[in-house]
Amino acid sequence: MFRFLIGVIVGLLLAFLLIYCGGGQTVKKVGEGLTETGKRMEILEGEFKKEKDEIWKGMKKSFSGEEKESPKKGRQ
């Protein structure tokens, strides 16, 4: 209950601070910044997925290559 009340008080203080500092203009600036950040994150996410796929392909090739070579290395 105490944490809930602290959360409500902090929320009200932030709301009053937002209104005091410019209200709609501040929200608009923050929103534009978040939109740009989201676009950058999408680009990075795509690059990470490509890298991950390349790494998995390389690992599969190396594991499949080792399995084929391992019987050849046995005693003859």
mmCIF file of the N, C-alpha and C atoms, coordinates in Angstrom:
data_MODEL
# 
_entry.id   MODEL 
# 
loop_
_atom_site.group_PDB 
_atom_site.id 
_atom_site.type_symbol 
_atom_site.label_atom_id 
_atom_site.label_alt_id 
_atom_site.label_comp_id 
_atom_site.label_asym_id 
_atom_site.label_entity_id 
_atom_site.label_seq_id 
_atom_site.pdbx_PDB_ins_code 
_atom_site.Cartn_x 
_atom_site.Cartn_y 
_atom_site.Cartn_z 
_atom_site.occupancy 
_atom_site.B_iso_or_equiv 
_atom_site.pdbx_formal_charge 
_atom_site.auth_seq_id 
_atom_site.auth_comp_id 
_atom_site.auth_asym_id 
_atom_site.auth_atom_id 
_atom_site.pdbx_PDB_model_num 
ATOM 1   N N  . MET A 1 1  ? 0.817  -1.184  0.000   1.00 0.00 ? 1  MET A N  1 
ATOM 2   C CA . MET A 1 1  ? 0.000  0.000   0.000   1.00 0.00 ? 1  MET A CA 1 
ATOM 3   C C  . MET A 1 1  ? 0.867  1.256   0.000   1.00 0.00 ? 1  MET A C  1 
ATOM 4   N N  . PHE A 1 2  ? 1.944  1.190   0.781   1.00 0.00 ? 2  PHE A N  1 
ATOM 5   C CA . PHE A 1 2  ? 2.843  2.336   0.882   1.00 0.00 ? 2  PHE A CA 1 
ATOM 6   C C  . PHE A 1 2  ? 3.516  2.617   -0.463  1.00 0.00 ? 2  PHE A C  1 
ATOM 7   N N  . ARG A 1 3  ? 3.950  1.571   -1.148  1.00 0.00 ? 3  ARG A N  1 
ATOM 8   C CA . ARG A 1 3  ? 4.588  1.743   -2.463  1.00 0.00 ? 3  ARG A CA 1 
ATOM 9   C C  . ARG A 1 3  ? 3.605  2.342   -3.468  1.00 0.00 ? 3  ARG A C  1 
ATOM 10  N N  . PHE A 1 4  ? 2.367  1.924   -3.399  1.00 0.00 ? 4  PHE A N  1 
ATOM 11  C CA . PHE A 1 4  ? 1.344  2.458   -4.294  1.00 0.00 ? 4  PHE A CA 1 
ATOM 12  C C  . PHE A 1 4  ? 1.177  3.959   -4.072  1.00 0.00 ? 4  PHE A C  1 
ATOM 13  N N  . LEU A 1 5  ? 1.098  4.369   -2.823  1.00 0.00 ? 5  LEU A N  1 
ATOM 14  C CA . LEU A 1 5  ? 0.949  5.795   -2.513  1.00 0.00 ? 5  LEU A CA 1 
ATOM 15  C C  . LEU A 1 5  ? 2.158  6.601   -2.960  1.00 0.00 ? 5  LEU A C  1 
ATOM 16  N N  . ILE A 1 6  ? 3.335  6.051   -2.775  1.00 0.00 ? 6  ILE A N  1 
ATOM 17  C CA . ILE A 1 6  ? 4.554  6.731   -3.246  1.00 0.00 ? 6  ILE A CA 1 
ATOM 18  C C  . ILE A 1 6  ? 4.507  6.867   -4.763  1.00 0.00 ? 6  ILE A C  1 
ATOM 19  N N  . GLY A 1 7  ? 4.065  5.833   -5.460  1.00 0.00 ? 7  GLY A N  1 
ATOM 20  C CA . GLY A 1 7  ? 3.951  5.876   -6.919  1.00 0.00 ? 7  GLY A CA 1 
ATOM 21  C C  . GLY A 1 7  ? 2.968  6.930   -7.386  1.00 0.00 ? 7  GLY A C  1 
ATOM 22  N N  . VAL A 1 8  ? 1.839  7.042   -6.696  1.00 0.00 ? 8  VAL A N  1 
ATOM 23  C CA . VAL A 1 8  ? 0.836  8.052   -7.045  1.00 0.00 ? 8  VAL A CA 1 
ATOM 24  C C  . VAL A 1 8  ? 1.410  9.448   -6.830  1.00 0.00 ? 8  VAL A C  1 
ATOM 25  N N  . ILE A 1 9  ? 2.080  9.656   -5.717  1.00 0.00 ? 9  ILE A N  1 
ATOM 26  C CA . ILE A 1 9  ? 2.661  10.966  -5.415  1.00 0.00 ? 9  ILE A CA 1 
ATOM 27  C C  . ILE A 1 9  ? 3.727  11.344  -6.441  1.00 0.00 ? 9  ILE A C  1 
ATOM 28  N N  . VAL A 1 10 ? 4.600  10.402  -6.768  1.00 0.00 ? 10 VAL A N  1 
ATOM 29  C CA . VAL A 1 10 ? 5.637  10.663  -7.769  1.00 0.00 ? 10 VAL A CA 1 
ATOM 30  C C  . VAL A 1 10 ? 5.001  10.958  -9.123  1.00 0.00 ? 10 VAL A C  1 
ATOM 31  N N  . GLY A 1 11 ? 3.974  10.212  -9.489  1.00 0.00 ? 11 GLY A N  1 
ATOM 32  C CA . GLY A 1 11 ? 3.278  10.448  -10.748 1.00 0.00 ? 11 GLY A CA 1 
ATOM 33  C C  . GLY A 1 11 ? 2.659  11.831  -10.807 1.00 0.00 ? 11 GLY A C  1 
ATOM 34  N N  . LEU A 1 12 ? 2.032  12.257  -9.728  1.00 0.00 ? 12 LEU A N  1 
ATOM 35  C CA . LEU A 1 12 ? 1.441  13.593  -9.676  1.00 0.00 ? 12 LEU A CA 1 
ATOM 36  C C  . LEU A 1 12 ? 2.511  14.678  -9.770  1.00 0.00 ? 12 LEU A C  1 
ATOM 37  N N  . LEU A 1 13 ? 3.616  14.480  -9.070  1.00 0.00 ? 13 LEU A N  1 
ATOM 38  C CA . LEU A 1 13 ? 4.709  15.459  -9.143  1.00 0.00 ? 13 LEU A CA 1 
ATOM 39  C C  . LEU A 1 13 ? 5.267  15.566  -10.566 1.00 0.00 ? 13 LEU A C  1 
ATOM 40  N N  . LEU A 1 14 ? 5.421  14.425  -11.230 1.00 0.00 ? 14 LEU A N  1 
ATOM 41  C CA . LEU A 1 14 ? 5.909  14.450  -12.611 1.00 0.00 ? 14 LEU A CA 1 
ATOM 42  C C  . LEU A 1 14 ? 4.908  15.131  -13.541 1.00 0.00 ? 14 LEU A C  1 
ATOM 43  N N  . ALA A 1 15 ? 3.630  14.903  -13.317 1.00 0.00 ? 15 ALA A N  1 
ATOM 44  C CA . ALA A 1 15 ? 2.599  15.548  -14.138 1.00 0.00 ? 15 ALA A CA 1 
ATOM 45  C C  . ALA A 1 15 ? 2.640  17.062  -13.954 1.00 0.00 ? 15 ALA A C  1 
ATOM 46  N N  . PHE A 1 16 ? 2.740  17.530  -12.715 1.00 0.00 ? 16 PHE A N  1 
ATOM 47  C CA . PHE A 1 16 ? 2.809  18.965  -12.471 1.00 0.00 ? 16 PHE A CA 1 
ATOM 48  C C  . PHE A 1 16 ? 4.091  19.561  -13.049 1.00 0.00 ? 16 PHE A C  1 
ATOM 49  N N  . LEU A 1 17 ? 5.191  18.843  -12.933 1.00 0.00 ? 17 LEU A N  1 
ATOM 50  C CA . LEU A 1 17 ? 6.454  19.315  -13.495 1.00 0.00 ? 17 LEU A CA 1 
ATOM 51  C C  . LEU A 1 17 ? 6.355  19.413  -15.014 1.00 0.00 ? 17 LEU A C  1 
ATOM 52  N N  . LEU A 1 18 ? 5.720  18.450  -15.642 1.00 0.00 ? 18 LEU A N  1 
ATOM 53  C CA . LEU A 1 18 ? 5.542  18.461  -17.090 1.00 0.00 ? 18 LEU A CA 1 
ATOM 54  C C  . LEU A 1 18 ? 4.704  19.667  -17.528 1.00 0.00 ? 18 LEU A C  1 
ATOM 55  N N  . ILE A 1 19 ? 3.625  19.919  -16.819 1.00 0.00 ? 19 ILE A N  1 
ATOM 56  C CA . ILE A 1 19 ? 2.764  21.062  -17.148 1.00 0.00 ? 19 ILE A CA 1 
ATOM 57  C C  . ILE A 1 19 ? 3.515  22.371  -16.918 1.00 0.00 ? 19 ILE A C  1 
ATOM 58  N N  . TYR A 1 20 ? 4.267  22.441  -15.852 1.00 0.00 ? 20 TYR A N  1 
ATOM 59  C CA . TYR A 1 20 ? 5.020  23.653  -15.525 1.00 0.00 ? 20 TYR A CA 1 
ATOM 60  C C  . TYR A 1 20 ? 6.107  23.946  -16.561 1.00 0.00 ? 20 TYR A C  1 
ATOM 61  N N  . CYS A 1 21 ? 6.742  22.904  -17.101 1.00 0.00 ? 21 CYS A N  1 
ATOM 62  C CA . CYS A 1 21 ? 7.863  23.074  -18.035 1.00 0.00 ? 21 CYS A CA 1 
ATOM 63  C C  . CYS A 1 21 ? 7.424  23.272  -19.479 1.00 0.00 ? 21 CYS A C  1 
ATOM 64  N N  . GLY A 1 22 ? 6.169  23.286  -19.783 1.00 0.00 ? 22 GLY A N  1 
ATOM 65  C CA . GLY A 1 22 ? 5.768  23.565  -21.148 1.00 0.00 ? 22 GLY A CA 1 
ATOM 66  C C  . GLY A 1 22 ? 4.689  22.666  -21.679 1.00 0.00 ? 22 GLY A C  1 
ATOM 67  N N  . GLY A 1 23 ? 4.299  21.673  -20.956 1.00 0.00 ? 23 GLY A N  1 
ATOM 68  C CA . GLY A 1 23 ? 3.173  20.838  -21.331 1.00 0.00 ? 23 GLY A CA 1 
ATOM 69  C C  . GLY A 1 23 ? 3.295  20.171  -22.683 1.00 0.00 ? 23 GLY A C  1 
ATOM 70  N N  . GLY A 1 24 ? 2.460  20.610  -23.640 1.00 0.00 ? 24 GLY A N  1 
ATOM 71  C CA . GLY A 1 24 ? 2.373  19.975  -24.951 1.00 0.00 ? 24 GLY A CA 1 
ATOM 72  C C  . GLY A 1 24 ? 3.669  20.023  -25.740 1.00 0.00 ? 24 GLY A C  1 
ATOM 73  N N  . GLN A 1 25 ? 4.375  21.135  -25.637 1.00 0.00 ? 25 GLN A N  1 
ATOM 74  C CA . GLN A 1 25 ? 5.645  21.249  -26.368 1.00 0.00 ? 25 GLN A CA 1 
ATOM 75  C C  . GLN A 1 25 ? 6.653  20.231  -25.861 1.00 0.00 ? 25 GLN A C  1 
ATOM 76  N N  . THR A 1 26 ? 6.702  20.050  -24.558 1.00 0.00 ? 26 THR A N  1 
ATOM 77  C CA . THR A 1 26 ? 7.633  19.080  -23.977 1.00 0.00 ? 26 THR A CA 1 
ATOM 78  C C  . THR A 1 26 ? 7.273  17.672  -24.413 1.00 0.00 ? 26 THR A C  1 
ATOM 79  N N  . VAL A 1 27 ? 6.015  17.336  -24.378 1.00 0.00 ? 27 VAL A N  1 
ATOM 80  C CA . VAL A 1 27 ? 5.565  16.004  -24.797 1.00 0.00 ? 27 VAL A CA 1 
ATOM 81  C C  . VAL A 1 27 ? 5.898  15.781  -26.264 1.00 0.00 ? 27 VAL A C  1 
ATOM 82  N N  . LYS A 1 28 ? 5.712  16.798  -27.077 1.00 0.00 ? 28 LYS A N  1 
ATOM 83  C CA . LYS A 1 28 ? 6.001  16.703  -28.505 1.00 0.00 ? 28 LYS A CA 1 
ATOM 84  C C  . LYS A 1 28 ? 7.486  16.447  -28.744 1.00 0.00 ? 28 LYS A C  1 
ATOM 85  N N  . LYS A 1 29 ? 8.358  17.164  -28.034 1.00 0.00 ? 29 LYS A N  1 
ATOM 86  C CA . LYS A 1 29 ? 9.809  16.975  -28.179 1.00 0.00 ? 29 LYS A CA 1 
ATOM 87  C C  . LYS A 1 29 ? 10.229 15.574  -27.732 1.00 0.00 ? 29 LYS A C  1 
ATOM 88  N N  . VAL A 1 30 ? 9.676  15.133  -26.616 1.00 0.00 ? 30 VAL A N  1 
ATOM 89  C CA . VAL A 1 30 ? 10.006 13.795  -26.113 1.00 0.00 ? 30 VAL A CA 1 
ATOM 90  C C  . VAL A 1 30 ? 9.518  12.738  -27.097 1.00 0.00 ? 30 VAL A C  1 
ATOM 91  N N  . GLY A 1 31 ? 8.327  12.916  -27.639 1.00 0.00 ? 31 GLY A N  1 
ATOM 92  C CA . GLY A 1 31 ? 7.782  11.966  -28.604 1.00 0.00 ? 31 GLY A CA 1 
ATOM 93  C C  . GLY A 1 31 ? 8.611  11.879  -29.866 1.00 0.00 ? 31 GLY A C  1 
ATOM 94  N N  . GLU A 1 32 ? 9.064  13.037  -30.376 1.00 0.00 ? 32 GLU A N  1 
ATOM 95  C CA . GLU A 1 32 ? 9.912  13.032  -31.570 1.00 0.00 ? 32 GLU A CA 1 
ATOM 96  C C  . GLU A 1 32 ? 11.223 12.318  -31.296 1.00 0.00 ? 32 GLU A C  1 
ATOM 97  N N  . GLY A 1 33 ? 11.798 12.555  -30.121 1.00 0.00 ? 33 GLY A N  1 
ATOM 98  C CA . GLY A 1 33 ? 13.044 11.886  -29.755 1.00 0.00 ? 33 GLY A CA 1 
ATOM 99  C C  . GLY A 1 33 ? 12.865 10.383  -29.662 1.00 0.00 ? 33 GLY A C  1 
ATOM 100 N N  . LEU A 1 34 ? 11.753 9.952   -29.096 1.00 0.00 ? 34 LEU A N  1 
ATOM 101 C CA . LEU A 1 34 ? 11.497 8.518   -28.979 1.00 0.00 ? 34 LEU A CA 1 
ATOM 102 C C  . LEU A 1 34 ? 11.265 7.878   -30.338 1.00 0.00 ? 34 LEU A C  1 
ATOM 103 N N  . THR A 1 35 ? 10.626 8.612   -31.253 1.00 0.00 ? 35 THR A N  1 
ATOM 104 C CA . THR A 1 35 ? 10.397 8.085   -32.594 1.00 0.00 ? 35 THR A CA 1 
ATOM 105 C C  . THR A 1 35 ? 11.721 7.864   -33.307 1.00 0.00 ? 35 THR A C  1 
ATOM 106 N N  . GLU A 1 36 ? 12.620 8.836   -33.196 1.00 0.00 ? 36 GLU A N  1 
ATOM 107 C CA . GLU A 1 36 ? 13.940 8.702   -33.827 1.00 0.00 ? 36 GLU A CA 1 
ATOM 108 C C  . GLU A 1 36 ? 14.726 7.551   -33.200 1.00 0.00 ? 36 GLU A C  1 
ATOM 109 N N  . THR A 1 37 ? 14.641 7.439   -31.894 1.00 0.00 ? 37 THR A N  1 
ATOM 110 C CA . THR A 1 37 ? 15.331 6.347   -31.206 1.00 0.00 ? 37 THR A CA 1 
ATOM 111 C C  . THR A 1 37 ? 14.773 4.998   -31.653 1.00 0.00 ? 37 THR A C  1 
ATOM 112 N N  . GLY A 1 38 ? 13.461 4.909   -31.813 1.00 0.00 ? 38 GLY A N  1 
ATOM 113 C CA . GLY A 1 38 ? 12.837 3.666   -32.274 1.00 0.00 ? 38 GLY A CA 1 
ATOM 114 C C  . GLY A 1 38 ? 13.309 3.279   -33.659 1.00 0.00 ? 38 GLY A C  1 
ATOM 115 N N  . LYS A 1 39 ? 13.450 4.248   -34.553 1.00 0.00 ? 39 LYS A N  1 
ATOM 116 C CA . LYS A 1 39 ? 13.937 3.962   -35.909 1.00 0.00 ? 39 LYS A CA 1 
ATOM 117 C C  . LYS A 1 39 ? 15.371 3.448   -35.863 1.00 0.00 ? 39 LYS A C  1 
ATOM 118 N N  . ARG A 1 40 ? 16.199 4.071   -35.039 1.00 0.00 ? 40 ARG A N  1 
ATOM 119 C CA . ARG A 1 40 ? 17.591 3.608   -34.912 1.00 0.00 ? 40 ARG A CA 1 
ATOM 120 C C  . ARG A 1 40 ? 17.640 2.191   -34.347 1.00 0.00 ? 40 ARG A C  1 
ATOM 121 N N  . MET A 1 41 ? 16.782 1.912   -33.374 1.00 0.00 ? 41 MET A N  1 
ATOM 122 C CA . MET A 1 41 ? 16.756 0.575   -32.781 1.00 0.00 ? 41 MET A CA 1 
ATOM 123 C C  . MET A 1 41 ? 16.330 -0.472  -33.798 1.00 0.00 ? 41 MET A C  1 
ATOM 124 N N  . GLU A 1 42 ? 15.389 -0.144  -34.677 1.00 0.00 ? 42 GLU A N  1 
ATOM 125 C CA . GLU A 1 42 ? 14.968 -1.088  -35.712 1.00 0.00 ? 42 GLU A CA 1 
ATOM 126 C C  . GLU A 1 42 ? 16.122 -1.411  -36.647 1.00 0.00 ? 42 GLU A C  1 
ATOM 127 N N  . ILE A 1 43 ? 16.913 -0.404  -37.003 1.00 0.00 ? 43 ILE A N  1 
ATOM 128 C CA . ILE A 1 43 ? 18.062 -0.627  -37.885 1.00 0.00 ? 43 ILE A CA 1 
ATOM 129 C C  . ILE A 1 43 ? 19.071 -1.540  -37.200 1.00 0.00 ? 43 ILE A C  1 
ATOM 130 N N  . LEU A 1 44 ? 19.387 -1.245  -35.944 1.00 0.00 ? 44 LEU A N  1 
ATOM 131 C CA . LEU A 1 44 ? 20.336 -2.079  -35.205 1.00 0.00 ? 44 LEU A CA 1 
ATOM 132 C C  . LEU A 1 44 ? 19.817 -3.501  -35.037 1.00 0.00 ? 44 LEU A C  1 
ATOM 133 N N  . GLU A 1 45 ? 18.535 -3.630  -34.789 1.00 0.00 ? 45 GLU A N  1 
ATOM 134 C CA . GLU A 1 45 ? 17.932 -4.955  -34.622 1.00 0.00 ? 45 GLU A CA 1 
ATOM 135 C C  . GLU A 1 45 ? 18.072 -5.781  -35.892 1.00 0.00 ? 45 GLU A C  1 
ATOM 136 N N  . GLY A 1 46 ? 17.862 -5.144  -37.034 1.00 0.00 ? 46 GLY A N  1 
ATOM 137 C CA . GLY A 1 46 ? 18.027 -5.842  -38.311 1.00 0.00 ? 46 GLY A CA 1 
ATOM 138 C C  . GLY A 1 46 ? 19.457 -6.300  -38.525 1.00 0.00 ? 46 GLY A C  1 
ATOM 139 N N  . GLU A 1 47 ? 20.421 -5.435  -38.171 1.00 0.00 ? 47 GLU A N  1 
ATOM 140 C CA . GLU A 1 47 ? 21.830 -5.805  -38.316 1.00 0.00 ? 47 GLU A CA 1 
ATOM 141 C C  . GLU A 1 47 ? 22.188 -6.960  -37.392 1.00 0.00 ? 47 GLU A C  1 
ATOM 142 N N  . PHE A 1 48 ? 21.684 -6.937  -36.165 1.00 0.00 ? 48 PHE A N  1 
ATOM 143 C CA . PHE A 1 48 ? 21.953 -8.026  -35.227 1.00 0.00 ? 48 PHE A CA 1 
ATOM 144 C C  . PHE A 1 48 ? 21.384 -9.339  -35.732 1.00 0.00 ? 48 PHE A C  1 
ATOM 145 N N  . LYS A 1 49 ? 20.187 -9.301  -36.302 1.00 0.00 ? 49 LYS A N  1 
ATOM 146 C CA . LYS A 1 49 ? 19.580 -10.522 -36.821 1.00 0.00 ? 49 LYS A CA 1 
ATOM 147 C C  . LYS A 1 49 ? 20.404 -11.088 -37.975 1.00 0.00 ? 49 LYS A C  1 
ATOM 148 N N  . LYS A 1 50 ? 20.899 -10.216 -38.868 1.00 0.00 ? 50 LYS A N  1 
ATOM 149 C CA . LYS A 1 50 ? 21.727 -10.673 -39.982 1.00 0.00 ? 50 LYS A CA 1 
ATOM 150 C C  . LYS A 1 50 ? 23.008 -11.311 -39.465 1.00 0.00 ? 50 LYS A C  1 
ATOM 151 N N  . GLU A 1 51 ? 23.657 -10.662 -38.494 1.00 0.00 ? 51 GLU A N  1 
ATOM 152 C CA . GLU A 1 51 ? 24.889 -11.208 -37.922 1.00 0.00 ? 51 GLU A CA 1 
ATOM 153 C C  . GLU A 1 51 ? 24.630 -12.557 -37.260 1.00 0.00 ? 51 GLU A C  1 
ATOM 154 N N  . LYS A 1 52 ? 23.526 -12.652 -36.533 1.00 0.00 ? 52 LYS A N  1 
ATOM 155 C CA . LYS A 1 52 ? 23.187 -13.899 -35.854 1.00 0.00 ? 52 LYS A CA 1 
ATOM 156 C C  . LYS A 1 52 ? 22.987 -15.022 -36.859 1.00 0.00 ? 52 LYS A C  1 
ATOM 157 N N  . ASP A 1 53 ? 22.281 -14.717 -37.945 1.00 0.00 ? 53 ASP A N  1 
ATOM 158 C CA . ASP A 1 53 ? 22.046 -15.736 -38.973 1.00 0.00 ? 53 ASP A CA 1 
ATOM 159 C C  . ASP A 1 53 ? 23.358 -16.189 -39.608 1.00 0.00 ? 53 ASP A C  1 
ATOM 160 N N  . GLU A 1 54 ? 24.265 -15.242 -39.870 1.00 0.00 ? 54 GLU A N  1 
ATOM 161 C CA . GLU A 1 54 ? 25.559 -15.597 -40.453 1.00 0.00 ? 54 GLU A CA 1 
ATOM 162 C C  . GLU A 1 54 ? 26.370 -16.465 -39.502 1.00 0.00 ? 54 GLU A C  1 
ATOM 163 N N  . ILE A 1 55 ? 26.332 -16.133 -38.221 1.00 0.00 ? 55 ILE A N  1 
ATOM 164 C CA . ILE A 1 55 ? 27.073 -16.919 -37.232 1.00 0.00 ? 55 ILE A CA 1 
ATOM 165 C C  . ILE A 1 55 ? 26.514 -18.335 -37.161 1.00 0.00 ? 55 ILE A C  1 
ATOM 166 N N  . TRP A 1 56 ? 25.175 -18.470 -37.133 1.00 0.00 ? 56 TRP A N  1 
ATOM 167 C CA . TRP A 1 56 ? 24.561 -19.797 -37.071 1.00 0.00 ? 56 TRP A CA 1 
ATOM 168 C C  . TRP A 1 56 ? 24.912 -20.618 -38.310 1.00 0.00 ? 56 TRP A C  1 
ATOM 169 N N  . LYS A 1 57 ? 24.910 -19.974 -39.488 1.00 0.00 ? 57 LYS A N  1 
ATOM 170 C CA . LYS A 1 57 ? 25.276 -20.702 -40.705 1.00 0.00 ? 57 LYS A CA 1 
ATOM 171 C C  . LYS A 1 57 ? 26.713 -21.185 -40.627 1.00 0.00 ? 57 LYS A C  1 
ATOM 172 N N  . GLY A 1 58 ? 27.602 -20.332 -40.130 1.00 0.00 ? 58 GLY A N  1 
ATOM 173 C CA . GLY A 1 58 ? 28.998 -20.723 -39.976 1.00 0.00 ? 58 GLY A CA 1 
ATOM 174 C C  . GLY A 1 58 ? 29.177 -21.852 -38.988 1.00 0.00 ? 58 GLY A C  1 
ATOM 175 N N  . MET A 1 59 ? 28.435 -21.794 -37.892 1.00 0.00 ? 59 MET A N  1 
ATOM 176 C CA . MET A 1 59 ? 28.535 -22.854 -36.894 1.00 0.00 ? 59 MET A CA 1 
ATOM 177 C C  . MET A 1 59 ? 28.021 -24.167 -37.447 1.00 0.00 ? 59 MET A C  1 
ATOM 178 N N  . LYS A 1 60 ? 26.919 -24.127 -38.183 1.00 0.00 ? 60 LYS A N  1 
ATOM 179 C CA . LYS A 1 60 ? 26.373 -25.359 -38.758 1.00 0.00 ? 60 LYS A CA 1 
ATOM 180 C C  . LYS A 1 60 ? 27.344 -25.969 -39.753 1.00 0.00 ? 60 LYS A C  1 
ATOM 181 N N  . LYS A 1 61 ? 27.975 -25.110 -40.567 1.00 0.00 ? 61 LYS A N  1 
ATOM 182 C CA . LYS A 1 61 ? 28.941 -25.618 -41.529 1.00 0.00 ? 61 LYS A CA 1 
ATOM 183 C C  . LYS A 1 61 ? 30.137 -26.245 -40.823 1.00 0.00 ? 61 LYS A C  1 
ATOM 184 N N  . SER A 1 62 ? 30.621 -25.595 -39.761 1.00 0.00 ? 62 SER A N  1 
ATOM 185 C CA . SER A 1 62 ? 31.792 -26.134 -39.065 1.00 0.00 ? 62 SER A CA 1 
ATOM 186 C C  . SER A 1 62 ? 31.448 -27.437 -38.358 1.00 0.00 ? 62 SER A C  1 
ATOM 187 N N  . PHE A 1 63 ? 30.280 -27.529 -37.753 1.00 0.00 ? 63 PHE A N  1 
ATOM 188 C CA . PHE A 1 63 ? 29.899 -28.765 -37.085 1.00 0.00 ? 63 PHE A CA 1 
ATOM 189 C C  . PHE A 1 63 ? 29.663 -29.889 -38.086 1.00 0.00 ? 63 PHE A C  1 
ATOM 190 N N  . SER A 1 64 ? 29.021 -29.590 -39.184 1.00 0.00 ? 64 SER A N  1 
ATOM 191 C CA . SER A 1 64 ? 28.778 -30.635 -40.170 1.00 0.00 ? 64 SER A CA 1 
ATOM 192 C C  . SER A 1 64 ? 30.088 -31.062 -40.826 1.00 0.00 ? 64 SER A C  1 
ATOM 193 N N  . GLY A 1 65 ? 31.017 -30.145 -40.995 1.00 0.00 ? 65 GLY A N  1 
ATOM 194 C CA . GLY A 1 65 ? 32.317 -30.491 -41.571 1.00 0.00 ? 65 GLY A CA 1 
ATOM 195 C C  . GLY A 1 65 ? 33.131 -31.345 -40.630 1.00 0.00 ? 65 GLY A C  1 
ATOM 196 N N  . GLU A 1 66 ? 33.077 -31.084 -39.327 1.00 0.00 ? 66 GLU A N  1 
ATOM 197 C CA . GLU A 1 66 ? 33.810 -31.876 -38.354 1.00 0.00 ? 66 GLU A CA 1 
ATOM 198 C C  . GLU A 1 66 ? 33.243 -33.288 -38.259 1.00 0.00 ? 66 GLU A C  1 
ATOM 199 N N  . GLU A 1 67 ? 31.953 -33.419 -38.351 1.00 0.00 ? 67 GLU A N  1 
ATOM 200 C CA . GLU A 1 67 ? 31.340 -34.739 -38.248 1.00 0.00 ? 67 GLU A CA 1 
ATOM 201 C C  . GLU A 1 67 ? 31.733 -35.609 -39.432 1.00 0.00 ? 67 GLU A C  1 
ATOM 202 N N  . LYS A 1 68 ? 31.861 -35.026 -40.605 1.00 0.00 ? 68 LYS A N  1 
ATOM 203 C CA . LYS A 1 68 ? 32.234 -35.793 -41.778 1.00 0.00 ? 68 LYS A CA 1 
ATOM 204 C C  . LYS A 1 68 ? 33.701 -36.194 -41.725 1.00 0.00 ? 68 LYS A C  1 
ATOM 205 N N  . GLU A 1 69 ? 34.541 -35.343 -41.132 1.00 0.00 ? 69 GLU A N  1 
ATOM 206 C CA . GLU A 1 69 ? 35.973 -35.624 -41.088 1.00 0.00 ? 69 GLU A CA 1 
ATOM 207 C C  . GLU A 1 69 ? 36.339 -36.565 -39.945 1.00 0.00 ? 69 GLU A C  1 
ATOM 208 N N  . SER A 1 70 ? 35.586 -36.600 -38.880 1.00 0.00 ? 70 SER A N  1 
ATOM 209 C CA . SER A 1 70 ? 35.965 -37.388 -37.706 1.00 0.00 ? 70 SER A CA 1 
ATOM 210 C C  . SER A 1 70 ? 36.090 -38.889 -37.984 1.00 0.00 ? 70 SER A C  1 
ATOM 211 N N  . PRO A 1 71 ? 35.250 -39.546 -38.797 1.00 0.00 ? 71 PRO A N  1 
ATOM 212 C CA . PRO A 1 71 ? 35.477 -40.957 -39.066 1.00 0.00 ? 71 PRO A CA 1 
ATOM 213 C C  . PRO A 1 71 ? 36.766 -41.210 -39.850 1.00 0.00 ? 71 PRO A C  1 
ATOM 214 N N  . LYS A 1 72 ? 37.203 -40.266 -40.656 1.00 0.00 ? 72 LYS A N  1 
ATOM 215 C CA . LYS A 1 72 ? 38.420 -40.420 -41.439 1.00 0.00 ? 72 LYS A CA 1 
ATOM 216 C C  . LYS A 1 72 ? 39.664 -40.399 -40.567 1.00 0.00 ? 72 LYS A C  1 
ATOM 217 N N  . LYS A 1 73 ? 39.589 -39.744 -39.412 1.00 0.00 ? 73 LYS A N  1 
ATOM 218 C CA . LYS A 1 73 ? 40.742 -39.589 -38.554 1.00 0.00 ? 73 LYS A CA 1 
ATOM 219 C C  . LYS A 1 73 ? 40.963 -40.816 -37.658 1.00 0.00 ? 73 LYS A C  1 
ATOM 220 N N  . GLY A 1 74 ? 40.099 -41.771 -37.696 1.00 0.00 ? 74 GLY A N  1 
ATOM 221 C CA . GLY A 1 74 ? 40.215 -42.957 -36.850 1.00 0.00 ? 74 GLY A CA 1 
ATOM 222 C C  . GLY A 1 74 ? 41.382 -43.855 -37.275 1.00 0.00 ? 74 GLY A C  1 
ATOM 223 N N  . ARG A 1 75 ? 41.636 -44.893 -36.514 1.00 0.00 ? 75 ARG A N  1 
ATOM 224 C CA . ARG A 1 75 ? 42.717 -45.829 -36.824 1.00 0.00 ? 75 ARG A CA 1 
ATOM 225 C C  . ARG A 1 75 ? 42.364 -46.648 -38.060 1.00 0.00 ? 75 ARG A C  1 
ATOM 226 N N  . GLN A 1 76 ? 43.389 -46.920 -38.826 1.00 0.00 ? 76 GLN A N  1 
ATOM 227 C CA . GLN A 1 76 ? 43.185 -47.719 -40.027 1.00 0.00 ? 76 GLN A CA 1 
ATOM 228 C C  . GLN A 1 76 ? 44.013 -48.953 -39.986 1.00 0.00 ? 76 GLN A C  1 
# 
